[in-house]
Amino acid sequence: MSDLDFARSQMALSLAFHIVFAALGVALPLFMVLAEWRFLRTGERVWLELARRWAKGAAILFAVGAVSGTVLSFELGLLWPTFMEHAGPVVSMPFSLEGFAFFSEAIFLGIYLYGWEKLSTRAHLAAGAVVAASGIASASFVVTANAWMNTPTGFRMEAGRVVDVDPLAALLNPAALHEVLHMLLACYMASAFAAAGVHAWLLRRDRTSVLHRKALSLLLVVGGVTAALMPLSGDLAAKRVAVLQPAKLAAMEGHFHTMRGAPLHVGGWPDEEAMETRWAIALPAGLSFLAFADPDAEVRGLEEFPRDAWPPVAATHLAFQLMVGCGMALLGLSALLAFLAWRTRRLPDDPRLLLAIALAAPLGFVALEAGWTVTEVGRQPWVIYGVLRTADAVTPMPGLVVPFASFALVYALLAVAVVYLLRRQFTASLPGAPRDSLAPPPVTHGPAEQSTTEAADAR
């Protein structure tokens, strides 16, 4: 492997590692706030215990995400100095705003974690809401910078230098809206199903657990709603990519020849030499309709672009198929669970269904990683689309295999540590006695509610 390959591999490894914690950092604060809100509404102490557990999990994941995100910022400057020379003056605004959002999230997470005994109920819940909002803002600004790499705007090139910089135009680039929307939904969907899988597995082992039953009910609602919205945001993204990055769309679909009524390929293996996608199921006019809402629309094929400007077609196509497949599997599972809940008027808890939820836990993050592969690999050979090639942006320093191997080891150790800490967090019992300032106003419970509350207290 060349130094360019090691530099790209190190960035791929760092991004693949960091994105898991970034997604959980966006979603977990929402889960803990919803749990605390349910406690304040119902008085059921199990919701308070759940909010505290998720809050501690959010703190662990936030810490690791902060470390891996800092590593990424250093890697951008050390591995890709030419990229930073071009991009730095243009995308400084979203990165600066992300810094403010990050510090806001850190400050209010600390207030939330240590304010249980010191804040009023409304103030404590508001602190959690600020953490959740800051996570959304932080992710949005970072994704906006990535969207700029796909659709660079807000500057002009003159004699190889960046001039006439308009930071606001760069922030509001054409790809920002659909990338941010799709990413945020992916964060909530992946995190909800991953956490639901853990609670489903634990509930399968202990069917009397009120905590895991409550957690599962909340997580499946969040996961099901976001899974239903994902195809809509994906459709918007596909239509924008068809206009803004037609070569990427062609690689995603293994579409080699320009034609009207272009078919949509399901599965298959793109053969770049023969310029055809073998063994795919072709849905007539499906790609034309998907890209332009017109079954007779013309879709540009890879044949219209220079061969050295093609993305890696097989990797992009397979990652796209994997993303869509995992997303559809989660949507199907959500539809089944929603139907059963509607029919029985309660949370489906058949052991086979709980096992299915547990087995589906990784699918959201598999889809998330595959989606980022499509975004990044599908932009190649450009690091800034149409402006700067990746090969021209890498550092001239040799020996990049050393930092690649070192960071791979560090990430492996961090992953083991995180799994160990989270396992302890979610299997250990927490003191469930709520403080008086967090107790809700007195409410009159019916017999069923009283029995639920008593069961929660007993645990």
C-alpha positions, 0 to 999 in steps of 0.5 A: 500500500502507498502512503496515500492508501494508508492516509485514506485508510487512517481517515476511514478508520477514524471516521468509522470509529467516531461516527458511532459515538457521534450518533449516540451522542446525538440520540442518547440525550433525547432518550434520557430527557424523554425518560425524565419527562415520563417520570415527571408526568407519571411518578413512576420511579422506573423512568427516573432510574432509566434516565439516570442510566442513560445519562451516565451512558451518554457521559461515557460515550460523550467522553470517547466521542470527544477524544476521537473527534479531536484526533480527527481534527488533528488528522485533517491538518497532519494528513491533508495539509493541502485540503486544509489550505483550500478548505480552511478559509471557507468552512471555518464558520461551520467548524467554529459554530460546531465548537460552540455547540460542543462546549455547550453540550459539555457544560450542560451535560455536566449540569445535568449529571450533577444537578439531580440534587441541586436543580428544580425539576424544570431547570434539570429537564431544561438542562437535558433539553439543551444537551440534546439540542446542542448535540443536534447542532454539533452534528449539523454543523459538521455534516454541513462542512462535509456537504460543502466538500460534495457541493463546494460553494462560497468561494472562487479559485484564482491562480490556484488560490481561494479568493472571494470567500463567502462563509454563509454561502458555504454554510448553506451549500446545496447539499447541506439540507438533505445531508443534515436531515438524513444524518440526524434521522440515521443517528436516532434510528441507529441508536434507538434500535441498538439500545432497543436490542440491548434492552430486548435481550435483557428483557428476554432473560428477565421477563418481569423487568419493568425497567427494560420493558419501559425502555424498550417501549420508548426506544421502539417508538423513536426507532419506528418513527425515524425508520418510517421517515428515512425513505422520505429523506433518502428520496430527497437525497437521491434526487439532489445527488442526481442533479449535483453529483451525477457520477456518484448516483451512477456509481451508487446504482451501477449505471454505466450507460446514459438512457431514458427510462433507466432501470433501478438495480437491486443487488448485482455486481458492477463489472467496470471492464464490461460496463454492466452490472451483473446478476442484478434485479432490474426494475424498469424505469425505477432509477429515472423515477427515483432520481427525477420523479419521471419514469421517462427521464434521462439518467446520465451513465458513467460512460459520460465521465472520464475514467479517471473521474469515476468513483470506485463503482463496486464499493459505492454500489455495494455500500448503497445496497447494504444501507438500503437493505438494512434500512428496509429490514428495520422498517419492516420490523417496525411495521410488524411490531406496530401492527402487533402492538395495535392488535394486542394493545400492548408491547409485543414481548414474545421471546421470538420477537425480542430475539428478532429485536436483539438480532436487529440491533446492529443493523442501524449502525451498519446502515450508518457506516454504509451510508457514510461509505457512499458519501465519502467513497462516492465523491472520489477521486475528489476530496473537494468535488471538482476542485481538489483531488484526494491524491493532491491533498495528502501530506508528502511525509513518508511512513504513514503506515506507523500512525495507521497501525498505532491508531488502529490499536488505540481504537481497538483498546478504546472500543473494549473499554467502552463496551466494558463500561457500558456493560457495567452501567446497564447491568448494575443496579442503581439507587432508585430513590428519587430526590424530593425536588424531582418528585412530581406533584401528587397524582391519583393512581388507579389500581393498575398504575399503582401496581406498576409503580410498586413493581418498579419500586420493588426492583 
